Amino acid sequence: MLSLVLMGVAGLLMGGAFSLRGQEFPRWVWIAFLALAGLALLAAYLFTLPGD
């Protein structure tokens, strides 16, 4: 369940990044949003791996 929430957060962050890019925000802002989205997707994947 947590992985689904993290994937949703990643989607919102990616949408926000592309929106900020279109609004002429500084480059580091939307790159930071994309980096956070990537980390959220990575965390979602790691939560799906079987544990011991």
C-alpha positions, -999 to +999 in steps of 0.1 A: +000+000+000+028+024+008+044+018-026+012+030-043+012+062-022+049+068-031+041+062-068+013+088-065+036+113-048+062+107-076+035+114-102+025+147-085+062+157-082+068+150-119+037+169-129+048+198-107+083+197-122+069+200-158+045+227-147+073+247-131+095+243-162+067+258-183+064+287-159+100+297-163+111+289-128+148+285-121+162+253-135+174+240-101+138+240-088+123+217-114+154+195-114+150+191-077+114+181-081+124+155-107+151+142-084+126+138-056+102+120-079+129+096-089+137+089-053+101+083-045+099+058-074+130+041-061+116+039-026+083+025-040+103-002-058+123-011-027+091-015-007+079-041-032+110-063-027+105-093-005+121-091+029+136-118+051 
